[in-house]
């Protein structure tokens, strides 16, 4: 019978993978929305066009609100998986699941969280200008 800790490790690894993808998706969506707004502003000719620009700005704001939430959930999941690996390292270090989880944690450095936040802050400053 397999160790229940292995199952928990797999679940937590999946959560981290999903949140990494989710964060990347929100970042890409924000960048696309930013480009769309620039294009719409350049093409805006009448009141309806400017209403559309304002609606797209609201969409961009919603996207920006999701990024810190996703990053917080990622940081929590990262810490949870790290703790699980530390607790099971002695018994499961040679297992393929442990190696995959450790590799994932090594590739997802939480310093990226701070870099992304700085990038997000700079984009918001550009919008205010």
N, C-alpha and C positions, 0 to 999 in steps of 0.2 A: 504494500500500500504506500502511496506517495505521501511525503511530508506535507502537512497543511501549511507550513510556513512557505513552501515553494509556491503553492497556489496564491497565497497572499502577495508574495513577491511578484508573481506574474501580473496580478491585478494592478498592483501599484506601479509596475513598469508600464503597463498599458495606459494608466492614467497620465503619467508623465509624458509619454509619447503623444497622446491625444492633445494635451494642453500645449505642448510645443507646436503642434500643427495648428491649433486654434489661435495661438498668439501670432504665428506667421500669417495666418489668414486675415486676422484683424489688421495687422500692419500693412499687408498688401492692399486690403480694401481701403484703408485710410489714404494710402498713397494714390490709388486710382481715383478716389473721390476728390482728392486735392487737385489732381490733374484735370478732372472733369470740371471742377469749379473754375479753374483758371481759363479753360476753354470757353465755358459758358459766359464768364465775365467779358472775355474778349469779343464774343459774338452778340452780347446783349444789346438789343436795339430799342425795346419798348418795355412798358411796365410789366407785362406778362413774363418777359424774359428775366427781369430782375426778381420777380416772385419765385421763379424757378431756381434762380441762383440762391435765394434765401432758403428755400426748401432743401437744396443740396447742402448748404452750410449746416442745417440742422442734422442732416444725415451724417455729415462728417463729425459733428460734435458727439452724436450718439456712438459713433465708431470709436472716437477717442475715449469716451467714458468706459467702453468695454475693455480696452487694452490694460489699464491698471488692474482691473478686476481679474482679468485672465492671468496677469503676471503674479498677482497675489496668490491665486489658486495654484499656479505653477510652483511658486516658491514653497508653499505648504506641502504640495505633493512631492517635491524634490526632497525636502527635509524628512518627510515621512518615509520615503523609499530609502534614503541614506541611513536613517535609524534602523530600518528593517535589515538592511545589509550589514550594518555593524553588529546587530544582535545575532545574525545567523552566519556570520563569516566563518566562524570556527567549524561549524558543521557542514555548511553548504558551499564553501568557497570553490570547490572543484566542479560544481554542477554548471551545466550550460546556461540555465536560467540565471544563476548568480552572475556569471561572466557577462551575459547580455545586459543585465540590470546595471552592473558596474560600468560597462562601456557606455551605456546611455547617460548615466550620471556624469561621467567624465566628459562627454560631448556637450552636455547642457550645463555650462558654467553659469552660476547665478550672477556673475559679473555682467552678463548680457542684459540682465534685468535693469541694472543701473544705466547701461549704455542706451537701452531702448527708452528708458524714462527721460534721459537727457535729450534724445532725438525728438521725442514727443513734445517736450517742453519747448524746444526750438521751433517746431512746426507751429505750435500754438502762438508763439511770439510773432511769427511771420504773418499769421492770420490777423492779428491785432493791428498790424501796420497798414 
